[in-house]
């Protein structure tokens, strides 16, 4: 990748160049510490840092090309400086160019929404694999392809890591990319340049307002995925925001729903048990190993996505029947008292409410015990709302820690308690392991325990330190220890 190719690729974003030189770029980075001889450094502005402050560090480490949207420094003679409009967009363009545009060689499926992205992506992956396709998946629970699992730091990686991962997938023979697309990644241009063949929308509820400020901004960030789509939009029509997402969408639109009369994929005859469910979709019987109504919606969306990709119906039905969904999404464990416990990632008001309502429906004559907390250094407005919901639907509420980070655990718990009218109903046990143990000891075989908030995570962040903690292990260990 030389200077001429760079200028040509970033055409719309290009403003000017200083000290142009003949040079082949050896690597691309946006972290100055990863700069090396003959590399290109893109100075992006983050919420906690500004790459422009690290330009000299990048140069000292060997960077020969500096790209920024605000160059106003003392220029070094042997260095090429390129002034551009949007650094994040340029980082995405150049990352894909550097790795020889791997996304163009993949059939890309993007799934966005507040809840259900991971489960829907996992179901699509299962279906495609049963149809003997080579699949790569990127999302909250990790990056999966060719038998490998790589831990994820973000739901959707930064564009440079994304381009590198896609290149590795293509080189490993992957045909289909199934990807969770977060609102942050859309707003920050991390997915710019990925040609999605299918974009799916699960739902939209109160989340990430610390970043987006309003629900409208949050919706508009997700909507960009559909505004720019050249393929098929698969939409949960029963969600209030479904129609809004595809308002300016020029692609083919397919609606999925039970309440929406003109839905292209119509859900009917829903039956939900503790560890499985079945329903009809356009008069075709579907069985799954998942419980809860929202998983019926996720399964229906997965069916629609794969059907629109042209996958044979027998593989779709088989894939849905065999998949166990995503780790930490209403994942069942029978504990030593005989009670059913669910580990769930619900960490938003909507996800918690849905999980509680679905659990409540599964109880015949027992109690619903809810163990949950709220993350520190994150959106504080949702804490009392979640407290109120737990009090409304659960018979026993145990408030505990959920990644307090650098915030005081007691302050977070007090914020949750503000939403609870009957304080006697809430038991406060900050230590999460002890809280889960208490819930098990309290339960009997007719009860249901919902341990919400962390799902697949196997750590607790206290201060800036990660400590090993898995809700699933805690529930299973109780089983083995007695």
Steps between C-alpha positions, in 0.01 A plus 500: 500500500669821383416869534326517160273207590423658838401836347290326237319282760411787735395732215185648666673546835828648368587866563875545449846340518835624632838339414370239254750217450544169319434241769335165550318490831608201713207511745206711620431601861291741708686414823841673494653215703433267208674728249807347335752595228327623179154479657196724459341655811139622501429745784144426611324690776351272766282590798795456742795586277602690188733326257638840397677517836698188406618598150858564614508167683387325179775680304763406761399135455544517123170628351565673167142603409274694739128540427290741705199730481686780685862541404645810662842394619866539418545282194791256493670502158511125420138447606195515269198669657153456351219724620154340475140564615403191703783298654287199602354465151848525347632239746226262381569565130878455535472195729293316238732619221810384692351152552389482134125555560411164662135594569432496124582127496249417777121482512448745788203488737467782756267477800418809703262578789519545876432138596506172310800571275716222648228234502387584146861495373561163674186350346594622150849353547350163606269492197776588252732238650231232473474604134878422477607865463823639649396775741676772696320676785590826676314623807473549875603146591808499275631446148447149362630344176684190381473335845661803669353716778650844561386711796313817403582839654204666326178364349627638167879546474670822381526512119871408490457186714182421307675516160788285633255241641305487172824446309583207732148361450524521119844335507348219711229441238209668681206574268243664730557772761235533772561813699340685789496869413496732802371858489845621611663328204256662255539847656880462503523376136656168611290306247545750216569319173350164595251399227221337703281271292251474789447740792261391775335698781395330827361782719588834656472595867665713772879437475828686441341837572824599676647499144204596279326736752147438362309193375444686170878542448544133587233400244654727235841335548349155438296634207819591306557127445171480306532841329823379334391142435520343156339162568210376714376654826345242737299684766319405821177676407350450848754742648389865520816616320489236223328711233713805589822306433408449134340840436756598232622150423536444125553125536251215503320496839367185668292532818485227765235499774197357673297817559575653160233383256687556175827346628693306235588244769204448732545344846206294638405226752781578746565245776775564759635252759785532754771369268348509151234658281314446176300718263388530139656738250295543181332169592835316534550332843819614677657347812778658709699421816437855620244636741334846519296691245787725391687187389203411279556839337876434473436157345248647252748772398771233454264297279422808290869596464599151381198466274587834335855366451349208307581229756277191464210488748597155632838639617336802662248286692774253600737781604238661725410163654863418582643835613535574871515872425760729655692455824351690793167574332229340720740210545335242728662321797322270745644584846533261797159595647332394174419861403561612141747787473558715192819691431415798283688799360202733568664826610249751360150578634333347195710181504446456874125557467472250216708241685290544818168481313610188313626334819176588679300322229700179553420474873201288597489536882842620608677832545719707268832595660695772317872566558633808318705820522603788271837586347713777644620799290205444265150642444362579849147580382413134445579390858177604679296383197654153531438500876134582440464222241664241727261596784200483265563153353721307744388357835849533643751767388869459582707804403869434442809626317529493120837644391505798742824617330628822659163594653407431862295179518270644771423807285393276209284284728340812651413624150324166432319519836353842405269311263381252765206610713486204738859489623423184705463309174864570404794318650839665450798265461777689316722192456356336189615149587336524843184648345466203263562257787227673703254469209569126469465442876169688499355309203300180469424282195195703391696828500683672220821702550596770251864611530508803272758741364818312418395206284806358319747725686738310726638796692408774746664842452576664835697823469700439183571135583328197344432215744380159381127452564249302293131493595468163327792353697362638827165329437664173393759504780220524754363185342827310538600634842205360692 
